[in-house]
Amino acid sequence: MPHVLLNKTFAQNLNAIFGVDQPLSVMLRQISKLVKFKSENKKLIFLPENELVYENFEAHFKEKKEYFDQNFAKHPVMFFYGLGNGVLLKYLLKNKKHKRIIVFESELELFYLALQELDLSKDIEQERLILFYTSNLNPAQFQTLFAYPDIETSLKTYNFHVQCEFYEKHYKNEIEKIHQELIEQIKFNFLKRGNDPLDSIIGIKNILINLPKMLRHGIFKAFLKQRFKQVKSAIIVSTGPSLSKQLPLLKKYANKASIMCADSAYPILAKNDIKPDFVFMLERTDFTAEFFNNDFKDFDEGILFILTSVVDKNATKYLEKNNRNYMIVSRPLLFAASLGLDEFGYLGAGHSVANMAYELAAALRHENIIFIGQDLA
């Protein structure tokens, strides 16, 4: 079996990989011999079946080069299964319009052989070339990958390219599995930004309407500093079917914790004379504002209503009508972030008002956080 040889190019590549993927760098350093692949006379050979990875690399490279130059020259992000001998990827990296090239490879030995021959260290360091060893993949890596702004904003141009027919023959199931995982992550990224353009327009309109009131009703960062670590426990109250059973116990312990309640739970707590410390509103719909269309007299004294800036204008109208104390924060959405009002804070990254309450409970460093009435959790 061919023995591993070390060279300057390989060392440079491994040092670059170590900075972004230490486990892969360590595994490559530990290879003592090659048993599945070898490179001979510039031909890449799959030893178990004495099969060429490329039947005719020159013809293959010419075909792929023309294909990508004609169809993908302006694509900022490209996904590949298979590193192969790395030559095609090295060529594509010359095009500075390709901001990221992401490669999934199942064979450590193919990493080794390509990294012996081609200096990819600068592109690896700059993360223009992102290499994944598929045996080490986990969901967190996919999430991190799609957090890169240039990847996140290029999802509509997604294509999953396979290096050559050798991979399609031997790794068909692996290719399909990774492709599906990428598709699921792309779907999630789209959905977390909203799936209804009209909904987004309503949110932007509400933000602009609520903006003057947000500027007049307190700075969220100052509030966090003031209330930081003041109370050990928090109880987050939602309106699931079990809430009615839990109200007597909640009333008993209400003075021992911060009571954080959803807008829909607020009238129920008022009816049962359980005063929350905070009431949250997340949604932009007009009917949600009706939870504040009431007058509980002195009960509201000392309660802070925390609203996201996308809520309907009636929410603040009803709060002001009865002199309730409120604060407006932004959801971490693109339009709100573009306003640059970071000191007024962000809440509501999750999909429910209970998530919003939890974000604040965690930010204030409550040691114990208890959910009640959250039956679908």
C-alpha positions in Angstrom: 0.0 0.0 0.0 1.3 3.5 -0.8 2.7 5.3 2.2 1.9 8.9 3.2 4.4 11.5 2.4 4.5 15.0 3.9 5.3 18.1 1.9 5.1 21.9 2.3 1.8 22.2 0.4 0.2 19.6 2.6 1.5 21.3 5.8 0.2 24.7 4.7 -3.2 23.3 3.9 -3.5 21.5 7.2 -2.5 24.6 9.1 -5.3 26.4 7.4 -7.8 23.7 8.1 -6.8 23.6 11.7 -8.0 27.2 12.1 -11.5 26.4 10.9 -12.0 22.6 11.5 -9.5 21.2 14.1 -10.9 17.6 14.1 -10.5 17.3 10.3 -6.9 18.6 10.5 -6.0 16.1 13.2 -7.5 13.2 11.3 -5.6 14.1 8.2 -2.3 14.4 10.2 -2.9 10.9 11.6 -3.1 9.1 8.3 -0.2 6.7 8.0 -1.0 5.0 4.7 -3.5 5.1 1.9 -5.6 2.0 1.5 -8.5 3.0 -0.8 -7.0 5.6 -3.2 -3.8 6.4 -4.9 -2.5 9.0 -7.4 -0.4 7.6 -10.2 0.7 9.4 -13.3 -1.8 12.1 -12.5 -4.6 9.5 -12.4 -6.7 9.1 -9.3 -7.4 5.4 -8.7 -10.0 3.7 -6.5 -8.0 0.7 -5.3 -10.8 -1.8 -4.2 -12.1 -2.0 -7.7 -9.0 -0.7 -9.6 -11.3 2.0 -11.0 -10.4 5.5 -12.2 -12.1 8.3 -10.4 -12.0 10.2 -13.7 -12.1 8.1 -16.9 -10.5 11.0 -18.8 -9.8 13.9 -16.6 -8.7 16.3 -19.4 -12.0 15.9 -21.2 -13.9 16.0 -18.0 -12.2 19.2 -16.8 -12.8 20.9 -20.2 -16.5 20.0 -20.1 -17.0 21.2 -16.5 -15.0 24.3 -17.0 -17.1 25.4 -20.0 -20.3 24.4 -18.1 -19.6 26.5 -15.0 -18.2 29.4 -17.0 -21.4 29.6 -19.0 -24.0 28.9 -16.3 -22.5 29.8 -12.9 -19.8 32.5 -13.5 -21.7 35.1 -11.4 -22.9 32.8 -8.6 -21.6 34.0 -5.2 -22.0 30.6 -3.6 -21.6 27.0 -4.9 -22.2 23.7 -3.3 -20.3 20.5 -4.3 -20.3 16.9 -3.4 -16.8 15.5 -3.9 -13.4 17.1 -3.8 -11.9 14.8 -6.4 -8.4 15.8 -7.3 -9.3 19.4 -6.4 -8.3 20.9 -9.8 -11.8 22.0 -10.8 -12.3 23.7 -7.5 -9.0 25.4 -7.7 -10.0 26.7 -11.1 -13.3 28.0 -9.9 -11.7 29.8 -6.9 -9.9 32.0 -9.4 -13.2 33.6 -10.1 -13.5 36.3 -7.4 -17.3 36.4 -7.9 -17.5 33.0 -6.1 -17.5 34.2 -2.5 -17.9 30.7 -1.1 -17.4 27.2 -2.4 -18.7 24.5 -0.1 -17.5 21.0 -0.6 -18.7 17.8 1.1 -16.4 14.8 0.9 -16.7 11.3 2.4 -13.2 10.1 1.9 -10.3 11.3 4.1 -7.8 9.9 1.6 -9.2 12.1 -1.2 -8.7 15.1 1.1 -5.2 14.0 1.6 -4.3 13.5 -2.0 -5.8 16.8 -3.2 -4.2 18.7 -0.4 -0.8 17.2 -1.2 -0.9 18.6 -4.7 -2.8 21.9 -4.6 -2.2 24.9 -2.3 -5.7 25.8 -1.2 -4.5 27.3 2.2 -5.5 31.0 1.5 -8.9 30.1 0.3 -9.4 27.8 3.3 -8.2 30.4 5.7 -10.5 33.0 4.2 -13.4 30.5 4.1 -13.9 31.0 0.4 -13.4 27.2 0.3 -15.3 25.4 3.1 -14.6 21.7 3.4 -16.8 19.2 5.2 -15.9 15.7 6.0 -19.3 14.0 5.9 -18.6 11.5 8.8 -18.2 14.5 11.1 -21.3 16.4 10.0 -23.9 17.5 12.6 -27.0 19.8 12.5 -25.1 22.7 14.2 -22.6 22.8 11.3 -25.5 23.3 8.8 -27.0 26.0 10.9 -23.6 27.8 11.2 -23.1 27.5 7.5 -26.3 29.2 6.6 -25.6 32.0 9.1 -22.9 33.4 6.7 -24.6 36.5 5.3 -23.4 35.8 1.7 -24.7 32.3 1.9 -28.0 33.3 3.5 -28.7 35.9 0.8 -27.9 33.5 -2.0 -30.3 30.7 -1.2 -32.4 31.2 -4.4 -29.4 30.3 -6.5 -28.8 27.0 -4.7 -27.6 24.1 -6.8 -25.8 20.9 -5.5 -23.1 19.9 -8.0 -21.5 16.4 -8.0 -17.8 16.4 -8.8 -18.0 13.5 -11.3 -19.8 10.2 -12.2 -17.6 8.2 -9.8 -19.3 9.9 -6.8 -22.8 9.4 -8.3 -22.0 5.7 -8.7 -20.5 5.1 -5.2 -22.1 7.7 -2.9 -25.6 8.1 -4.3 -27.4 7.7 -0.9 -24.9 10.1 0.8 -25.4 12.7 -1.9 -29.2 12.5 -1.6 -29.0 12.7 2.2 -26.8 15.8 2.3 -28.9 17.4 -0.5 -32.1 16.9 1.6 -30.5 18.3 4.7 -29.4 21.4 2.8 -32.9 21.8 1.3 -34.4 21.6 4.8 -32.0 24.2 6.1 -32.9 26.5 3.2 -36.6 26.0 3.8 -36.1 26.9 7.5 -34.1 30.0 6.6 -36.9 31.2 4.3 -39.7 30.4 6.8 -37.9 32.2 9.7 -38.1 35.4 7.7 -41.8 34.9 7.0 -43.8 33.2 4.3 -46.2 36.0 3.4 -45.1 39.2 1.7 -48.3 40.9 2.8 -47.5 40.0 6.4 -44.1 41.6 6.0 -45.6 44.8 4.6 -48.0 45.0 7.5 -45.1 44.6 9.9 -43.0 47.3 8.2 -46.0 49.7 8.2 -46.6 49.0 12.0 -42.9 49.6 12.8 -43.1 53.0 11.1 -46.3 53.9 13.0 -44.9 52.7 16.3 -41.4 54.2 15.9 -42.1 57.6 17.6 -43.6 55.8 20.6 -40.7 53.4 20.8 -38.3 56.4 21.1 -40.4 58.0 23.9 -41.0 54.9 26.0 -37.7 53.8 27.4 -34.4 52.3 26.3 -34.4 48.5 26.5 -30.7 48.2 27.2 -31.0 50.6 30.2 -34.0 48.6 31.4 -31.9 45.3 31.2 -29.1 46.9 33.2 -31.5 48.1 35.9 -33.4 44.8 36.3 -30.4 42.5 35.8 -30.3 39.6 38.4 -32.9 41.3 40.6 -35.1 38.1 40.9 -34.0 34.5 41.1 -37.1 32.8 39.5 -39.4 33.6 36.6 -42.8 32.0 35.7 -44.0 32.4 32.1 -47.7 32.2 31.8 -49.4 31.1 28.5 -53.1 30.2 27.8 -53.1 26.5 27.2 -55.9 24.3 28.6 -54.0 23.5 31.8 -53.7 27.1 32.9 -57.0 27.1 34.8 -55.8 24.2 37.0 -52.5 26.0 37.7 -54.0 29.4 38.8 -54.4 28.6 42.5 -50.8 27.5 42.8 -49.6 30.5 40.7 -51.5 32.9 43.0 -49.8 31.3 46.1 -46.3 31.8 44.7 -46.8 35.0 42.7 -44.8 37.2 45.1 -41.8 34.8 44.9 -41.0 35.1 41.2 -41.2 37.4 38.2 -44.5 36.7 36.6 -44.2 37.1 32.8 -47.4 36.5 30.9 -48.6 36.4 27.3 -51.0 39.0 26.1 -53.8 36.4 25.9 -53.1 35.4 29.6 -53.2 39.0 30.9 -57.1 39.3 31.1 -57.3 35.8 32.8 -54.7 36.8 35.4 -56.5 40.1 36.0 -59.8 38.3 36.5 -58.1 36.0 39.1 -56.3 39.0 40.8 -52.8 37.7 39.9 -50.7 40.6 39.0 -47.9 39.9 36.4 -44.7 41.9 36.4 -44.5 41.9 32.6 -47.0 41.4 29.8 -45.8 40.6 26.3 -47.2 41.2 22.8 -45.5 39.8 19.7 -48.0 39.6 16.8 -48.8 42.2 14.2 -52.5 41.2 13.8 -55.2 43.8 14.8 -57.3 41.2 16.8 -54.4 40.5 19.1 -54.5 44.1 20.3 -58.0 43.5 21.7 -56.4 41.7 24.6 -55.6 45.2 25.9 -59.1 46.7 25.1 -60.2 46.6 28.8 -59.9 48.6 32.0 -58.7 46.9 35.1 -58.3 50.1 37.1 -55.6 50.0 39.8 -54.7 46.4 38.9 -52.4 47.6 36.1 -50.2 49.7 38.4 -46.6 48.4 38.4 -47.0 46.2 35.3 -44.7 46.8 32.4 -46.2 45.9 29.0 -43.5 45.0 26.5 -44.5 45.1 22.8 -42.6 44.4 19.6 -42.6 47.2 17.2 -44.6 45.2 14.6 -47.8 45.2 16.8 -51.0 46.9 15.5 -51.5 50.6 16.4 -54.5 49.7 18.5 -52.3 48.0 21.1 -50.6 51.3 22.1 -53.9 53.1 21.8 -55.6 50.9 24.4 -52.5 51.0 26.7 -52.4 54.8 26.6 -56.2 55.1 27.1 -55.8 53.5 30.6 -52.3 55.0 31.4 -50.5 51.7 31.4 -46.7 51.7 31.4 -45.2 50.2 28.2 -42.0 49.7 26.3 -41.5 48.9 22.6 -38.7 46.7 21.3 -37.9 45.4 17.8 -38.0 41.9 16.6 -34.6 41.0 15.0 -35.9 41.4 11.4 -34.0 42.9 8.6 -36.0 46.1 8.3 -36.0 46.8 12.0 -32.2 46.2 12.2 -31.6 48.5 9.3 -32.9 51.4 11.4 -29.8 51.2 13.6 -31.7 51.6 16.9 -29.9 48.8 18.6 -30.0 50.4 22.1 -33.8 50.1 22.0 -33.2 46.4 21.9 -34.5 43.2 20.2 -36.9 40.5 21.4 -39.1 38.0 19.6 -36.6 35.9 17.7 -38.8 32.8 18.4 -42.3 32.0 17.0 -44.5 32.6 20.0 -45.0 35.2 22.7 -43.8 32.6 25.3 -40.5 32.5 23.4 -40.3 36.3 23.7 -40.9 36.1 27.5 -38.3 33.4 27.8 -35.7 35.6 26.0 -36.3 38.4 28.6 -36.2 35.9 31.5 -32.9 34.6 30.2 -31.5 38.1 29.5 -32.3 39.2 33.1 -30.5 36.0 34.3 -33.3 34.4 36.2 -31.8 31.1 37.5 -35.1 29.2 37.4 -37.6 29.7 34.5 -40.9 27.9 34.8 -43.5 27.6 32.0 -47.2 27.1 32.8 -50.1 26.9 30.4 -47.7 26.0 27.6 -49.4 22.7 26.7 -48.0 22.3 23.2 -44.4 22.8 24.3 
